[in-house]
Amino acid sequence: MKHVIVGNGPAGMTAALTIRAARPEDAVTVVTADEGAYYSKVREPDLVAGKVDAATLELAGESAIRQAGIDLMAGVAVRFLDCGARRLFLEDGRELSYDRLLLATGASPVVPPVPGLCPPSGEPAPDTPAGTRGRGAGHPLPAGVFALRTLQDARRLARAAGSARGAVVVGGGFIGVHVAWALAMRGLRVTLIEKMPTLLPGACDPEASALIAGHLERSGIRVMLNTELEALESGGDDLKVRAGGGAIPCQLVVLAVGVRPNLALARQAGADVGEGVITDGTLATTVPDLWAAGDVAQTLDLATGKQAMLPLWPLAVAQGRVAGRNMAGLRSYYRGGLRVNAVHLGPLQVISVGDVFPSGPSARVLTTSGAWGRVSAVPVPWGRFPGQPGAPGFTPVYGRIAFQDDRPVGALLVGRVEAAGILANLIARAIHLSRTDDAVRLLRSVLRVALPARL
Ligand SMILES: Cc1cc2nc3c(=O)[nH]c(=O)nc-3n(C[C@H](O)[C@H](O)[C@H](O)COP(=O)(O)OP(=O)(O)OC[C@H]3O[C@@H](n4cnc5c(N)ncnc54)[C@H](O)[C@@H]3O)c2cc1C
């Protein structure tokens, strides 16, 4: 039996190793447009910050992968997939046959369609994997503009940060905030622009956003909310970012406005595609002998009970394991995953879990103020903070827990995050708290660990 896996990220590598362990007699080939080593994308901002070197990010080198019995074809993209003939066509002219195929092609950063970034037609860049061939198939990003996905991206950005004085980070999500912090820690003058009214949209309410923005501002990062990127102008050594009606001069721009799954091969295969590749509980697609896992796949969100895109490292690993086991003929099910995002901004940690903004008549939130209310019944007062901004040892603290009826479905913790694991467990296991009193009592005991604020 011949297994082929496209992609050497956590989904692809976990699947490859799972198949090897389960069926040592089978052939396993991994094809990737990226470099051959298996590395941590999660730690790329640390490389940009100069906290670690590239070797620290390596989880398994090419030789270790080959020693594990995996045939690794690195630095070459799959250009076409013919599922009828069970053949893959590589960009260098080679062809590969397979019996079972996994698409673990991940996602690529979105490039906003604004003048100076996209081709004059305004067409979005085609679906091309981030990798050795650059991004956007013939529409590379202008000099000084970066989007962080591959290790090569991180190395290039770290190098550019060494000589730049000012940077603009576009996008105030988890990656954008983390990169802004990393660049500021290297001494750059950083402006962070976010088109939504809060930082970490989808995870942060206005209270938490204000707290995080205050922390960033006190650390020298200018935060501009409700500010959309309008255009990028290049001229001489400097770039000019047009946003919010003004112009910000800088030498370096980082795009962090989200990712889009690499769906081209799945579409060629004729697999059903929604936002991502549609999979069943075994991570099989709608095409025989074709599986999908990781950022490219649409899977069950345990917080909402709906299919969703959850582009997260631990979920890619879990999905790779399930897909690999099924490809090896062992029955295995993926029960779904939780959206968990975290960022460490020096002394300030932020973690969000699950669905922080549930909707509908049974949705309620509990914040550090201790106020119960319908989701629409904002604003709620802030928690009480132990100390003042700027005082030694001051850590701002904020907590929000969201419910559907009596079931916790989401949590946001800022400043003290020790309770995140307990809350994630309650959410993932869909624990019902039968009475409001029980919920409040439980949350008091959980939050007391995390929050000194009175409930
Ligand atoms: C800067 C950064 C920080 C992050 N931080 C976190 C975090 O804190 N926590 C967290 O949970 N997640 C984080 N993530 C997300 C996490 O890294 C991804 O969810 C995870 O890597 C997805 O794994 P994957 O295997 O699905 O895809 P990827 O890791 O994207 O791997 C896909 C591979 O497929 C290859 N490929 C695609 N198309 C083709 C083709 N046609 N031919 C050949 N090869 C192809 C690509 O080159 C790539 O190597 C972060 C991501 C980034 C970029």
The ligand as a Gaussian input file, in Angstrom:
#p B3LYP/6-31G(d) Opt

LIG

0 1
 C        3.203000      32.916000      13.177000
 C        2.221000      31.852000      13.553000
 C        1.887000      31.671000      14.894000
 C        0.974000      30.688000      15.252000
 N        0.678000      30.546000      16.571000
 C       -0.153000      29.564000      16.950000
 C       -0.429000      29.345000      18.330000
 O        0.040000      30.075000      19.199000
 N       -1.241000      28.314000      18.660000
 C       -1.787000      27.488000      17.714000
 O       -2.502000      26.558000      18.064000
 N       -1.550000      27.682000      16.386000
 C       -0.757000      28.687000      15.993000
 N       -0.496000      28.880000      14.662000
 C       -1.236000      28.066000      13.663000
 C       -0.574000      26.708000      13.413000
 O        0.768000      26.879000      13.084000
 C       -1.332000      26.016000      12.283000
 O       -2.657000      25.782000      12.724000
 C       -0.704000      24.696000      11.886000
 O        0.604000      24.880000      11.402000
 C       -1.550000      24.000000      10.809000
 O       -0.939000      22.829000      10.463000
 P       -1.191000      22.130000       9.041000
 O       -0.354000      20.891000       9.065000
 O       -2.610000      22.027000       8.772000
 O       -0.640000      23.172000       7.960000
 P        0.798000      23.936000       7.756000
 O        1.548000      23.869000       9.036000
 O        0.448000      25.187000       7.156000
 O        1.485000      22.984000       6.726000
 C        0.999000      22.840000       5.407000
 C        2.116000      22.441000       4.482000
 O        1.549000      22.068000       3.217000
 C        2.407000      22.516000       2.183000
 N        1.631000      22.642000       0.950000
 C        0.505000      23.342000       0.734000
 N        0.075000      23.180000      -0.553000
 C        0.962000      22.359000      -1.151000
 C        1.102000      21.833000      -2.469000
 N        0.224000      22.100000      -3.430000
 N        2.152000      21.033000      -2.727000
 C        3.063000      20.742000      -1.762000
 N        2.998000      21.220000      -0.506000
 C        1.960000      22.013000      -0.208000
 C        2.892000      23.887000       2.706000
 O        4.066000      24.265000       2.065000
 C        3.086000      23.587000       4.196000
 O        4.385000      23.154000       4.455000
 C        0.404000      29.857000      14.257000
 C        0.739000      30.036000      12.921000
 C        1.638000      31.005000      12.563000
 C        2.006000      31.190000      11.116000

